[in-house]
Amino acid sequence: MIEVNRLSKSFDDKNILNDISAQFYQGKTNLIIGSSGTGKSVFLKNIVGLIEPDEGEVLFDGRKFTRADENVKADIRREIGMLFQGGALFDSKNVEQNIMFPLDVLTDMPKGEKLDRVNHCLERVGMAGINTKMPSEISGGMKKRVGIARAIVNDSKYLFCDEPNSGLDPQTSIRIDNLIHDITEELNITTIVVTHDMNSVMEIGDSIVFLYKGKKLWEGNNDSIFDSDCEELQDFIFANKLMRAVKKNRG
Amino acid sequence: MRSFGRFTLFLSSMFVRRESFMTYVRLVIEESIKIGFNSILLVGIVSTFIGAVTTLQTAYNLVSPFIPSYVISLVVRDMTLLELAPTVMAIVYAGKVGSNIAGELGTMRITEQIDALEVMGINAASYLVLPKIIASLITYPMLVVVSAFLSLVGGYLAGSLAGVITPTEFVYGIRYEFIPFNITFALTKAYVFAFLVAAISAYKGFYTKGGALEVGVASTSAVTNSCIAILCADFLLTKLML
């Protein structure tokens, strides 16, 4: 489980995150949702330590991560896998080298074992056989899958996904969502997904935190989201025509 | 002053949370090929022509019958060792290698590849930048040696073919009253310039913010800042060492 306690962050004089506390559960797909520019990605970067919060703390299974000793941070980071918006695959390495990279740098595993693990992860994300392709030779959806394979190759306990559906068509988006959800349950890891896609919310939202202008306004799951009395959340959910039609059918 | 402080912190950050020694050995070899080996052709062409042109221009200016012909190659030798090989090549090197380093790191920054390294618990500055600086320190002095040699070869060929100096006189001139310290001076400059180009370019690329446009700006800024630093260091070293 990941706990965030009273986290705040400002850039210059602009307050981006304001006193946010939240819990993200093991074995569940935890979503952080909200409109663009509301601080979701900054929140995620504070949790993984890419940005140091001004106030508050983050705990990984009770281990304090924020402002911890560099060695403690490094140990926790080795248990983290992250899927970035564009995949963030290393351009100079092929798919196999990209996935093997965390094992090369962080472990002293024999080459054969590393290769077995890479192939297993590629198979798990439905991308078997593309080992020698370069990132420039594969599509956006494939990059995301390879990114997921790289994130889980090191037996990560925590998986972070920053807008995994950005730039993908609806069908591929759903496949990526389901893949993340299945992997989370299968490996019993703590997964946090940042998204503003309502399809993702309805498909995989086991636990949801709604941010609005840097504040947490609501938390719940995809079963309870329609019944929320949070006005800003209702505006966010029913911003598009499709969701308004769903609302109308629900009466 | 603030930028200088940030630059110093950036350099010091490379020495914390380092990877294994063998990882650096592999990365330094890769970078040496990219930075040094791939620059040989450009350095060779530029040096040969600079040597050739310097010889012809020196001959053109030394019109007095009281000045022996071998003075032409003596002048070419000293100009090559003291300035052309280490300094002019450093400007060329900044244009090729500096822009390449800044562009590569800038692209890695904006496509979140540097963030991906940090999330894995890898010190991105140490992993990406330190090997580039070490590779630059290893290969640029070698390029300066190659440059000096080819510059003299270019001068020899141009002088002989244009008939301004005989091959025997040219060889006599480059051996006449040779000061070995000039080589020490040239190599000292080479090490300093190698460090400045790699470190400044890496700094500019590493802290790129924005998109493709900013990567271009970072590359340009890396080259201009490296060139200014080279010229300032050149003046200081000349004043201190000669």
Contacts between the chains, C-beta under 8 A, distances in Angstrom:
chain1	res1	chain2	res2	distance
A	45	B	115	7.9
A	48	B	119	5.5
A	49	B	118	7.7
A	49	B	119	7.8
A	50	B	115	5.5
A	50	B	118	6.0
A	50	B	119	6.7
A	70	B	16	7.0
A	70	B	17	6.2
A	73	B	121	7.5
A	74	B	17	6.3
A	74	B	121	4.5
A	75	B	121	7.8
A	77	B	118	8.0
A	77	B	119	6.4
A	77	B	120	6.5
A	77	B	121	3.3
A	78	B	120	7.3
A	78	B	121	4.9
A	80	B	119	5.8
A	80	B	120	7.6
A	80	B	121	7.8
A	82	B	115	8.0
A	82	B	116	6.8
A	82	B	119	4.5
A	84	B	112	4.3
A	84	B	115	6.7
A	84	B	116	6.2
A	85	B	112	7.0
A	86	B	111	5.7
A	86	B	112	6.4
A	88	B	111	6.1
A	88	B	112	4.1
A	88	B	113	5.1
A	88	B	115	6.8
A	88	B	116	4.2
A	89	B	113	7.7
A	90	B	108	8.0
A	90	B	113	5.8
A	90	B	116	7.8
A	91	B	107	7.4
A	91	B	108	7.9
A	91	B	111	7.8
A	91	B	113	7.4
A	101	B	120	7.9
A	102	B	120	5.4
A	105	B	19	6.3
A	105	B	23	6.7
A	105	B	120	7.1
A	105	B	122	5.9
A	105	B	127	7.8
A	106	B	120	6.8
A	106	B	121	6.9
A	106	B	122	7.9
A	154	B	120	7.9
A	160	B	119	7.6
